[in-house]
Structures are given as C-alpha cells and as structure tokens.
Amino acid sequence: MPRVNRILQHRNYEEFTEKNKQAEQKRIYCRHGSDHGLAVARIAYLYLLEKYIEDRDSLPGTGTNKASVRLEESYGLGKESIYAAGILHDIGRWVEYENQEDHALAGARLARPILKDCGFTEAEMEKIVLGISEHRLPPDQTSSILGQALALADDWARDCQSCSSKATCYKYTKAMEDILI
C-alpha cells in the first residue's frame, strides 16, 4: 500500500501525531497515537470485508454471480482508502485540546492536504474526509459506510478490559470489553 506508507512518512502526519502525543502526555484514558490509528484502520477494513461478504451473500443468484461483486465496486472504497481514513481519523485531537474544535472536523480538514500529497484522487479524498468527519457519530447516524466503519472500529480498538481508568471513562461501557469483530 504505497500511498498509505506515504501518509505514515508525511511530515504533517508526523507533526500532528507528535502534537497529539504531547497533548496527551498526562492523559489517563486511551491515547490517540499512530498505534491507535493503525488498529482502527485494520478493524474498519475487517468490518467492511465482513459486511461485504454478508451483503454479497444476500444477493439473489448463483455463487458465481455473487463472487463477481468486489468490495471496491460495492462501497467505492479500496483498501488504501480505508486504511488512510483509519490512520488519519484522530490527527486533529491536538486541535480539540487547544481550542475545543471537534477533532473529527479538524482531522478531516487536516487530512485533505496529506491525502492530496500522497496521491489520492478527489473522489477518494471526499469519501475519506467524510468518513473522518463522521467517526464520532453513533454508527447508525452516519451518512457513509466508511463513517460507520470508523465509528465502530474506534470503539472496538480500545482495550477496555485491562484499562485501569475505565471506572471514570465517559466512553466506557461493559459491552466494550467483548470481542465484537
């Protein structure tokens, strides 16, 4: 995935990841570094693969006809776009800490120039930026399949079961300890 590798090496991505790290130095809850972004990317991709298989299997016709439908054709999202969205979804956290702007909206804004520099098309950028901007919404309130995948993956990527701060965490629910994907 050459474009995803370019994101990980992009000067702005590195800068924003470092700003997140500095802003969260004393944070007792989940942090939003590159490891979290990569975990969200992987889980979002798995979720969309599983959803594609479920959708494909519900199509009428023979197995041959069903097999001809691909993930990218079904959702308009390639693997690199899904990974890019997952990796970039929290790059605006530091902005939220500085001026209370919603980090999903800040992240969508900050992601666009990185995506352009890394060779994503305008159509791909629109889908990625929309997904990033929606990742804080409840999954059933997103307008895009990528936003839904990121919203779910963002929660599923957290290791709540072994977290010492879960008792005071506003995001924690007992269900977050279950393996869902």
C-alpha positions, 0 to 999 in steps of 0.5 A: 500500500504505497500511498498509505506508507506515504501518509505514515512518512508525511511530515504533517502526519508526523507533526500532528501525531507528535502534537497529539502525543504531547497533548496527551502526555498526562492523559489517563484514558486511551491515547490517540497515537499512530498505534491507535490509528493503525488498529482502527484502520485494520478493524474498519477494513475487517468490518467492511470485508465482513459486511461485504461478504454478508451483503454479497451473500444476500444477493439473489443468484448463483455463487458465481454471480455473487463472487463477481461483486468486489468490495471496491465496486460495492462501497467505492472504497479500496483498501488504501482508502480505508486504511488512510481514513483509519490512520488519519481519523484522530490527527486533529485531537491536538486541535480539540485540546487547544481550542475545543474544535471537534477533532473529527472536523479538524482531522478531516480538514487536516487530512485533505492536504496529506491525502492530496500529497500522497496521491489520492484522487478527489473522489477518494479524498471526499469519501475519506474526509467524510468518513473522518468527519463522521467517526464520532457519530453513533454508527447508525447516524452516519451518512457513509459506510466508511463513517460507520466503519470508523465509528465502530472500529474506534470503539472496538480498538480500545482495550477496555478490559485491562484499562485501569481508568475505565471506572471514570471513562465517559466512553466506557461501557461493559459491552466494550470489553467483548470481542465484537469483530 
